[in-house]
């Protein structure tokens, strides 16, 4: 179940993500957290990990759609 955008933004607020930060998300799902960190909180780089290849591929596709593929590294990893 995807995390709602308002909750993701609150998570980024709680983590105090700021411009230039590098963000990692284990269990990234569709990549919504790392993409929000990059777009709205101006993180400079994001690493997304998942044990499901479909989710890794989905994260890469969502990063590409957002024009952020050069800032996201998504990996199949436990």
Backbone as JSON, one array per atom type, in Angstrom:
{
  "sequence": "XXXXXXXXXXXXXXXXXXXXXXXXXXXXXXXXXXXXXXXXXXXXXXXXXXXXXXXXXXXXXXXXXXXXXXXXXXXXXX",
  "N": [[0.86, -1.17, 0.0], [0.78, 2.08, -1.01], [2.39, 4.84, 0.6], [0.67, 7.7, 1.68], [1.04, 10.96, 0.19], [1.06, 13.24, 1.91], [1.85, 12.11, 4.31], [4.37, 11.16, 3.67], [5.7, 13.58, 3.23], [5.62, 14.58, 5.84], [7.24, 12.68, 7.07], [9.68, 13.31, 5.89], [9.99, 15.88, 6.91], [10.23, 15.26, 9.68], [12.62, 13.86, 9.59], [14.27, 15.89, 9.09], [15.27, 16.61, 6.55], [17.28, 18.36, 4.32], [18.46, 20.82, 1.93], [20.92, 19.51, -0.18], [21.38, 17.16, 1.24], [22.01, 13.61, 1.44], [19.99, 10.88, 0.85], [18.7, 7.78, 2.02], [16.62, 4.98, 1.44], [15.57, 2.14, 2.72], [13.63, -0.57, 1.65], [12.09, 0.68, -0.33], [9.81, 0.63, -1.97], [7.73, 2.18, -4.26], [9.34, 4.36, -4.53], [8.56, 6.81, -3.58], [9.32, 8.25, -1.25], [12.09, 8.89, -1.57], [11.93, 10.39, -3.91], [10.32, 12.53, -3.15], [11.98, 13.66, -1.22], [14.03, 14.56, -2.85], [12.73, 16.3, -4.7], [11.02, 18.14, -3.21], [12.41, 18.74, -0.9], [14.94, 19.23, -1.62], [17.13, 17.44, -1.51], [20.3, 16.1, -2.48], [21.04, 13.65, -3.57], [19.86, 10.28, -3.82], [19.41, 7.04, -2.48], [17.82, 4.05, -3.09], [16.48, 1.08, -1.88], [15.29, -2.22, -2.3], [13.75, -5.47, -1.84], [12.31, -6.5, -3.81], [12.29, -6.87, -7.17], [10.47, -5.75, -8.96], [9.59, -3.46, -7.63], [11.96, -2.01, -7.45], [12.37, -1.52, -10.16], [10.07, 0.0, -10.6], [10.61, 2.25, -9.01], [12.83, 3.27, -10.4], [11.58, 3.91, -12.84], [9.69, 5.83, -11.99], [11.46, 7.79, -11.08], [12.65, 8.48, -13.48], [10.42, 9.52, -14.89], [10.03, 11.78, -13.34], [12.23, 13.2, -13.98], [14.51, 12.81, -12.51], [16.34, 10.79, -12.63], [19.11, 10.83, -12.7], [19.8, 11.39, -10.13], [18.95, 9.39, -8.5], [19.68, 6.26, -7.2], [18.65, 3.13, -7.54], [18.41, -0.07, -6.12], [18.33, -3.65, -6.13], [18.28, -5.12, -3.21], [18.89, -6.44, 0.05]],
  "CA": [[0.0, 0.0, 0.0], [1.62, 3.28, -1.07], [2.26, 5.83, 1.67], [0.11, 8.96, 1.18], [2.02, 12.04, 0.0], [1.17, 14.1, 3.09], [2.6, 11.37, 5.33], [5.76, 11.16, 3.2], [6.25, 14.91, 3.51], [5.82, 14.66, 7.29], [8.41, 11.85, 7.36], [10.84, 14.11, 5.49], [10.11, 16.93, 7.92], [10.74, 14.67, 10.91], [14.02, 13.5, 9.36], [14.98, 17.17, 8.9], [15.97, 16.6, 5.27], [17.51, 19.72, 3.83], [19.19, 20.93, 0.67], [22.25, 18.91, -0.22], [21.44, 15.89, 1.95], [21.93, 12.33, 0.74], [18.92, 10.14, 1.51], [18.59, 6.35, 1.71], [15.34, 4.41, 1.84], [15.46, 0.69, 2.62], [12.22, -0.91, 1.48], [11.66, 1.91, -1.0], [8.54, 0.54, -2.69], [7.69, 2.89, -5.56], [10.32, 5.44, -4.5], [7.92, 8.09, -3.25], [10.06, 8.97, -0.22], [13.3, 9.5, -2.11], [11.57, 11.4, -4.9], [9.86, 13.7, -2.4], [13.17, 14.26, -0.61], [14.77, 15.25, -3.91], [11.94, 17.38, -5.31], [10.48, 19.15, -2.3], [13.33, 19.07, 0.19], [16.2, 19.58, -2.29], [18.24, 16.52, -1.28], [21.14, 16.09, -3.69], [21.2, 12.28, -4.06], [19.05, 9.33, -3.07], [19.61, 5.61, -2.68], [16.58, 3.33, -2.8], [16.74, -0.35, -1.84], [14.13, -3.08, -2.07], [13.99, -6.89, -2.1], [11.4, -6.85, -4.91], [12.78, -6.26, -8.4], [9.4, -4.92, -9.55], [9.6, -2.16, -6.92], [13.17, -1.32, -7.88], [12.07, -1.04, -11.51], [9.06, 1.06, -10.47], [11.31, 3.42, -8.5], [13.61, 3.81, -11.51], [10.65, 4.51, -13.8], [9.15, 7.05, -11.38], [12.55, 8.77, -11.09], [12.79, 8.93, -14.88], [9.26, 10.38, -15.17], [10.21, 13.04, -12.61], [13.46, 13.84, -14.43], [15.48, 12.72, -11.41], [17.05, 9.52, -12.75], [20.53, 11.04, -12.43], [19.99, 11.61, -8.69], [18.44, 8.23, -7.76], [20.25, 4.94, -7.46], [17.76, 2.1, -6.98], [19.07, -1.37, -6.17], [17.76, -4.84, -5.54], [19.19, -5.39, -2.09], [18.26, -6.72, 1.33]],
  "C": [[0.9, 1.24, 0.0], [1.35, 4.23, 0.11], [1.72, 7.13, 1.07], [1.15, 10.09, 1.17], [2.17, 12.93, 1.23], [1.96, 13.43, 4.21], [4.08, 11.35, 4.95], [6.41, 12.51, 3.49], [6.51, 15.08, 5.0], [7.05, 13.84, 7.71], [9.69, 12.62, 7.01], [11.07, 15.26, 6.47], [10.73, 16.4, 9.21], [12.22, 14.29, 10.8], [14.9, 14.73, 9.15], [15.84, 17.16, 7.63], [16.08, 18.03, 4.77], [18.33, 19.67, 2.54], [20.58, 20.34, 0.79], [22.38, 17.58, 0.48], [21.45, 14.71, 0.98], [20.97, 11.47, 1.54], [18.96, 8.68, 1.08], [17.26, 5.84, 2.23], [15.35, 2.9, 1.63], [13.99, 0.3, 2.58], [11.5, 0.21, 0.76], [10.3, 1.83, -1.69], [8.62, 1.24, -4.02], [8.62, 4.1, -5.6], [9.78, 6.79, -4.07], [8.72, 8.9, -2.21], [11.29, 9.64, -0.8], [12.98, 10.58, -3.14], [11.07, 12.67, -4.22], [11.04, 14.43, -1.77], [13.96, 15.06, -1.64], [14.01, 16.48, -4.42], [11.6, 18.49, -4.33], [11.44, 19.6, -1.22], [14.75, 19.32, -0.31], [17.39, 18.72, -1.87], [19.03, 16.43, -2.59], [21.25, 14.72, -4.34], [20.35, 11.37, -3.21], [19.39, 7.9, -3.47], [18.33, 4.9, -2.23], [16.86, 1.84, -2.91], [15.43, -1.1, -1.63], [14.5, -4.52, -2.4], [13.12, -7.39, -3.25], [11.85, -6.11, -6.18], [11.74, -5.37, -9.07], [9.37, -3.54, -8.92], [10.83, -1.36, -7.29], [12.95, -0.72, -9.27], [11.06, 0.11, -11.48], [9.7, 2.36, -9.96], [12.12, 4.08, -9.61], [12.71, 4.51, -12.52], [10.07, 5.81, -13.26], [10.21, 8.16, -11.33], [12.73, 9.35, -12.49], [11.65, 9.89, -15.25], [9.41, 11.75, -14.52], [11.47, 13.79, -13.06], [14.57, 13.79, -13.4], [16.34, 11.47, -11.49], [18.55, 9.67, -12.48], [20.83, 11.24, -10.95], [19.54, 10.41, -7.84], [19.18, 6.98, -8.19], [19.36, 3.93, -6.74], [18.39, 0.74, -7.19], [18.2, -2.46, -5.55], [18.72, -5.26, -4.44], [18.38, -5.59, -0.82], [19.0, -5.98, 2.42]]
}
